[in-house]
Structure formats: C-alpha cells, structure tokens
Amino acid sequence: MSKNAIISVFDKTNLDLIANFLIKKKFTIYSTGGTSKYLKQINIPHIEISKYTKQKEILDGRVKTLHPKIYGGILNKRQNKKHLREIKKNNYENIDLIVANFYPFEDTLLKKMDHNKIIENIDIGGPTMVRAGAKNYNDVVVICNTNQYQSFINELKTNKGSTSLNFREKLAEEAFMETAYYESNIFKYFNERSDNPFPEKNIFSGKLIGKARYGENPHQKAAIYTKSNHQDIIQLSGKDLSYNNYNDLYSALSTTKLLPDNKGVAIIKHANPCGVSINQNKIKSFKEALESDPISAFGGIVSCNFKMNINLAKEINKIYFEIIMAKGFDKKSINLLKKKKNLRIIDISKYKSKNSLSVKSFSESFLVQNKNKIIIDKKKLKFVTKLKPSKKELSVAKFAFNLCKYVKSNAIVLCNGFSSIGIGAGQPSRLDSCKIAIHKARKFQLKSIKNSVAASDAFFPFTDGVETLVKAGVKIIIQPGGSIRDKEIIDEANKSRIKMLFSGIRHFNH
C-alpha cells in the first residue's frame, strides 16, 4: 500500500538521500514552493501541495500548508472508525511521514535585519506541521533534522518497511524539542526588545556543545549547552573538558576581561583567581601572576589576554597546568604545547562577552540575576581618610577592587602595582580572608606587602580586618563602605595613617 509524505524544508542538506529512498519505497511525496523547485531539479517525482489542496499559496507565502486536507491527513487516528469515516467522506489522504525543518531564525538575527524582515522569517507552517505529526506519533513519523535521515532509512530497512512505536515516539520527543527551542529563540528576541529580564514565565534553552568527561565529581554526569548558534571557544588540543574544567574556564574568561587588550595573565584554580598581573612584558606578566600563589596554581588554568608566543609557551610548559587559554597561538607555541597530549589548549580569540543573565538552579527552581557588569564610578568614589591616594595609587586600587569581583566571597585581594600578591577567597569570615591573603603574600612573594593595596568585596563589619591588614604593611584600602561601623573603620584608618576609599559598590560572588 502506497504511503504519503510531506517534504517542506529550508535546509536541503542530503535531501536527495531521503527523497530517493522514499520513491524506492513507493511513497507519494507532497511538497511546497521552494522545496518543490529543488525536487524538480533533482528529478524527484512529487505533487505540489497547492494542487492537492486546490488552494494556492496566499499572503506572500505566509499560508502554504495550513489546510484541513493536510491536518486531517496528519491528525486522524488510524484505528478510530469515526476518524476514518470523516477522512473518507472528505476525500483526504493519510499523511504518514513529515520531513520538515524551519526558517533559520537564529541566523536571521545575526544578519541584523530590521524588525519587519525578522518577523517575516518566523516559520509558522513548518513548526505547526511538526507539532501535529509529533502529537499523532502513533501513526505518523516526523523528521525535523537532517541528521535523522539515515536513522529513518535504517529503521525501515531493519523493520521490513515500517517503523516501531518506540522509534516514532523518540522522533516525537525530538520534534517537540526542536519546536520548543525554535520558539524559545523567538520569545528571547521579543523579550530583549521589551527589556524585561524577569517575565512572568521564562524559558532557558540552549544547544548541546558536548558531554563533559564527568561532572563535578567522577560519579556525576555533565554536559554543556550554549544559547549561541556558534561556538566561540575553540579547543585545539587535549583531553575532553570536565564540568570543573568548564567552570574554571568561564571564570578565567571573566577574570581576563578586566585586563587591557594584549596585556595581562590570569591564573585560575577552582573558579578563583590564584594570581593576576598586567605587564607589557608577557613573560613577566605570567611570572608575576604565578608568584601570587604558585602552589594553588598547580593544575589550574593560565589565561592570556594576548596571542601566545614560543618564549612564553616554554615558560608555561615548565609547570603542570590543566588548560592554557590565549587569543590565538603562533605555530611554534602550539607545536610545543601539543607535545603534552593531555593539556587542553583553548583559543579564545573569537570570544565575546555578552550581557546575559546569570542562572543557578536549585531543585525545580531557577535563581536568576543580571550579571555583575558594574565598574567603579568616579562620581561615587569617596576618599574618606585624611590622607588621599596619588593618581597611580588610585589606579592600582581600582585594579585590585575590579579583581575582587571575580574572587569568591568573602574576598580580600592584595596588590603591589598591577599584580596580585595575595588573595583570600571564599571564607565565611572576612577577617580570615584577610589573614589568608597576608599569609600567601608572605609565603610566596618577592614583592613586599609594605605599602601594598588591599581591596575588599564588601564592607568591614569590624575594625579587626583593617587592623590586621595595616599590621601586615597595607597602606591603602578600597572597600564599598556601608557598615553601621563605618565611622569606627575610618577612625582606625586615620589612626593608622593609611589611605581608605569607599567605592559605593559591593562585589559579592558566591
């Protein structure tokens, strides 16, 4: 018995493969405008849908397949006698197979068309047919991805020209996934136009980049998805990335953003900066970042805000790191680094930071916020002590405070010039973070803590943190301010003859 298929696709990749197979299996093919023209070019016999429905395409192609002959043929239950009588009475044909993919809405956005043209690239007929077919998967096969062609062909070959219920149900799942993802991008477009980051109902969607080697621990499974339709972080070599690798990688990208173009190195471990340095000399920049905490840096990530050269690659290669990131690699450096087979080498030259939302999940809930993009506003900056910083000291203080933004709270960052010399991260007590930063500076640093700058991501609740930093040799402290004890804190700073600034900005990062 002959079966009927509708083919209506934008992406015509391998269409000849499935179309020729359907003809061999004695399918009658129905098709729409652009697909019909292509089928004619490759000599595939078919019937134009408009001839079957006796209804021409109307409204500049907005209405092609939206017709009872089409949807009656798709949605009728083959075992329902009432449905069969209606189909026969109206002289409808059963539609057994739908091959459809959609106008590429994401690609349309990249072309930066005007709003009206974007609207015209919203596919209606394709998703509607796919949803209808997926709903009636008991009787209808839905193929909405070119990658499914071969599996469908294999299914028919192994099942004597038919498909199993499990196979059709799996395709239905994938069909609803495709329509949901497609429409999520349309929603996202309208949502961005309305500038409403927290609508009554929200949709978080993405494409699978790949399965991670494992999750946060080896017994956990993990994968990574992206909202973008292109991959802007390119792995050039090394083992597959784990969940922790990805987590550290994106922390490294965030930290690297604070560095000037073509300057600076950040070393990251467990999503925390171990050391950050800005130096025109690339090797010095790496060494200064490493000196901040060489023990924690072991097995971490090196992220360079410039193109890697062979001299720096030789220096980095002396130490074990999990990942090396840079804005490109020259030929000699990539060849050297690739000798370590397990070393992940990541090209971030195409990476662009986007002002998207930060999302954390808990059980069946999502905690959502806009990303912390704020920088120090000179108008809000307050010089609260009798002694004021010089222009250079102010620049270092800003650098230290900006670095605080990427350190897990409670965070204390010590800097001597444009290099971190001690970082205290993730402690419940701010005093403990002060002590850890000082301890690391004393243990590892060639640079002195004397006359250094300390940055705190939040206010000091008591004077003990300030006292501890001053005793160690800190001469400038930058902090948000806002404590009920601000006056006591300022008095202590004046008593100790140090300089203190209030940023008016808190940088919690949990």
Secondary structure, DSSP 4 states (H G I P E B T S, - for coil): --EEEEEE-S--TTHHHHHHHHHHTTEEEEE-HHHHHHHHHTT---EEHHHHHT---BTTTTBSS-SHHHHHHHH--TT-HHHHHHHHHTTPPP--EEEE----HHHHHHTT--HHHHHHT--SHHHHHHHHHHHTTTT-EEE-SGGGHHHHHHHHHHTTT---HHHHHHHHHHHHHHHHHHHHHHHHHHHHHHT-SS-SS-----EEEEE-SSSSSTTS--EEEESSSS--SEEEESSPP-HHHHHHHHHHHHHHTTSPTT--EEEEETTEEEEEE--SSHHHHHHHHHHT-HHHHTT-EEEESS-B-HHHHHHHTTS--SEEEES-B-HHHHHHHTTSTT-EEEE-TT------EEEEEETTEEEEEE-------TTT-EE-SSS---HHHHHHHHHHHHHHTTSPSS-EEEESSSBEEEEE-S-SSHHHHHHHHHHHHHHH-SS-STT-EEEESS--SSTHHHHHHHHHT--EEEE----TTHHHHHHHHHHTT-EEEE-S------
